[in-house]
Amino acid sequence: MTYTLFGIKACDTMKKARTWLDEHAVSYQFHDYKAVGIDRGNLEKWCNEHGWETILNRAGTTFRKLDEAQKSDLDQSKAIELMLAQPSMIKRPVLDLGDRTLVGFKPERYAAELA
């Protein structure tokens, strides 16, 4: 089975995830959501599975540069709109396994889930 790895090419965490997948011969296709965008359907699916608080990367510079009005009173709908407008705000990587997704990269979690 071929999985889909969503993220941004230049991200260090993405590079670690891609290296791990390559070293473990896990077949995947890479979707750079900064280059080709992301659709609402995937964002809604991920937010429903993990919670929008997990999917929205508040630690990144893109989110931190928002004005206070954009950062206040966040809910899932507002968070999805922000991520659609600026995909850099999506936590990465997101590995779509078909029936579920993994958010973020931890080698031990990938090993457990992909064994």
N, C-alpha and C positions, 0 to 999 in steps of 0.2 A: 504494500500500500504506500502511496505517496501522500505525505502530509503537506500542509501549507504553513510556512513560517512568515508571519507578518511582522514588519518592523521598518527600520531605517538603515540603509546600507552602512553609513559611517559610524553608527553607534557602537561603542566598545562592548557593551553587553550582547549586542547582536552578533558581533564577531566571535565572541566566546561561544554563543549558542550554535552558530553555524559550524565552527570548528569542532565542537562536540558531536554534532550530528554527522559531519563528514567522517570523523575518526571512528564513529560507531556504525558506519555504513547505513545510516537511516536516510531513506529516500524522501526528499522534500523539494517543493518549489518555493522560491522566495518571492514575496509580494512586498515591494517597497511602497508603503503607503504615503511616504512623502513625495515620491516621484509620480505614482499613478493614482493616488487618492485611496479613500476607503468609503465603502457604502454604508448607509444607515442600517441596513439589515444586519451586517456583521457587528456593528457597534451595539445595536440593541440586543443581539444574541449574547455577546460577551458581557454586557452590563447585567442582563437578566441572570446569567450563569454565575458571575463573580461579584456583582455589585458595581455600580458606577464609580464608587470611591476607589476601588481597586484598579479600574481601567483608566481613570483620569490620572495622569502623572503630574501631581501638584509640586513635585520636587524639581521639575525641569525648569530651565530658564524661560521657555515659551510661556508657561503658566505664570511664573513669577512676574513677568513683564506686563501682564494684563492689568488694567486699571481696577480699582477696588470694586466698582459697580459690576464688572464682569465676574469677579471672584465671589461676590456676595450672593446669598440666597440660592446656592447651587442645589439642584436636584437632578435626577437622571435626564430629564428632557433638556435642561440647560447645558449639562455636561456634554451630552451627545452633540448638541449644536456647536459647542466650542471645539470638540474633537473633529467634527466634520470640516469646520472652517480652518483648523490648524492641526493636522494629523500628528505633528510633533508632540502634542499633548497626550497621545495615547501611550500608555505603559507598554514597554517592549522587553522582549519579544512576546508575541502571541503565537503559540503553536497550535494549529487546528488539527486535532486528531480524528475528526469526523463526528464522533459522538460526544466529544467534550474538547475543551481547550485548556492549555497551560499558559499562565500569564507570568512573565518574568523568567529568569533563568537561574536554576540551581542544578548543578551537575547530578547531585544525588536524586533529585526529583525526576529529572529526565531519565536517569537510569532505572528508577522504580517504575515509571509510567510506560516506558518504551521497551522494557525487558520482554 
